[in-house]
Amino acid sequence: MAKKLRVGIIGAGRWSKRAHIPGWVRSDLCDLVVVCDQDEELAREAAEIFGVAEISADAEATIRRDDLDVIDVCTRDEHGESHEPLTALAIEYGKHVLVEKPVAADFHRVKELSEIAKSKGLKTKVGLTFRYAPAIQYMFDLVRAGKIGTPWLYNGYEQNSQWLNPWYPQDKRLFKEYPAELPWVGTDPDPKAIEVASLEGYGAPTIDIGLELIGIGGDDIEKLVCQMANLLHERRRYNVDDHLSTINWDDADMWIARTRKGNLFSMQSSFVTVGNYPGITAWIYGDRGALKATLITDPETGAIQKLEYADGWITEDADAAAVKYRELEIPDRYWNPGHQPDDEWDTAFYGCLIQNFLEEIASGGEKNEGNFEQSARVQELINAAELSHREERWVYLPLKG
């Protein structure tokens, strides 16, 4: 058996414990060596839960260790302020890197880090979680196999209600005292100064799915126009607050885009629209049929995903049932080996992401999906959408400057 990859994770918060760490400790391709967090108590708690021997409170020292092969950056980050420097340092020290989105707020910097990593023979991966859901991976393969003919129209929806309640904190971290040194989000009330939130959150992986699907047909986005909105103007900023504050962030947005082949690509993201986690639906229509992937937890059955197909070709003697969407069975091969039947969506889908990354590194081949280059394209579209909203115009791709 090949030597196991040695992994260090930076960040031991809620998402680390629910998504990242279970994926590492369940895989037989790696050993999770150290859990690092600036809050040493948080690191110790996570290490004890998952049986990790070492903890650290020093991220830079962890990255500089010469006995680690992979660094996982899972820190809290609004617009790349912690992800970017930690990622850059990890690449500098020759580590394969998994990092949560965004890698950096400016797509140019993501591209730069991608090129540096490639020059060193390093694999990169971004937390575009939902492309690794078995329903989505199967969807990709079906489109590649010609199941719907040539893909020509994509509709992506991200909608859940996690911030519909104004008393649910904007910052999910549980603070023991008021975090006076943290930068405040959404302080400028000008609608054109709205801060990107929803679109850079679950909106990003929904865009990523669409780019992969239209890319199978050799297409890409040429231009887009976007409108962002702040529907809920006041909310509690931190868990230690006993009052609401004005927070101007995009809790909803919509865009329409035209592809280079003249096809259409639409997006809607929001976290103040009623819906269950993770709240993603992706439709891809082609000239022979359509596929619909739903990543939404069913509170009655516990199901976390569904993939449906409809044949678009109707003969003269066909009835209306001919175009009915029918659920497809998702083959077991799309699950990671560590998957457990009662896993919730975050643990399940992220386990697939981590296994995918480990297999890419272990294989030593060229395959590296969801990497920094792909993430840079997603971030470029987010930057274009932000520019479109602020300047109230169509924005053409690629962005200049």
Sequence and secondary structure as in RCSB ss.txt:
>XXXX:A:sequence
MAKKLRVGIIGAGRWSKRAHIPGWVRSDLCDLVVVCDQDEELAREAAEIFGVAEISADAEATIRRDDLDVIDVCT
RDEHGESHEPLTALAIEYGKHVLVEKPVAADFHRVKELSEIAKSKGLKTKVGLTFRYAPAIQYMFDLVRAGKIGT
PWLYNGYEQNSQWLNPWYPQDKRLFKEYPAELPWVGTDPDPKAIEVASLEGYGAPTIDIGLELIGIGGDDIEKLV
CQMANLLHERRRYNVDDHLSTINWDDADMWIARTRKGNLFSMQSSFVTVGNYPGITAWIYGDRGALKATLITDPE
TGAIQKLEYADGWITEDADAAAVKYRELEIPDRYWNPGHQPDDEWDTAFYGCLIQNFLEEIASGGEKNEGNFEQS
ARVQELINAAELSHREERWVYLPLKG
>XXXX:A:secstr
    EEEEEE  SHHIIIIIHHHHHH TTEEEEEEE SSHHHHHHHHHHHT SEEES HHHHHH TT SEEEE  
  SSSTTHHHHHHHHHHTT EEEE S S SSHHHHHHHHHHHHHTT  EEE  GGGGSHHHHHHHHHHHTTTTSS
EEEEEEEEE  TT STTS SS S  SS  TTS  SS    GGG B  TTTTTHHHHHHHHHHHHHHTT  EEEEE
EEEE  S EE  STT SS EE  B SEEEEEEEETTS EEEEEEESSSS  SEEEEEEEEESSEEEEEEEE  TT
T    EEEEEE    TT  GGGG  EE    GGGS TT  TT  HHHHHHHHHHHHHHHHHHH SS  TT HHHH
HHHHHHHHHHHHHHHHTS EESS   
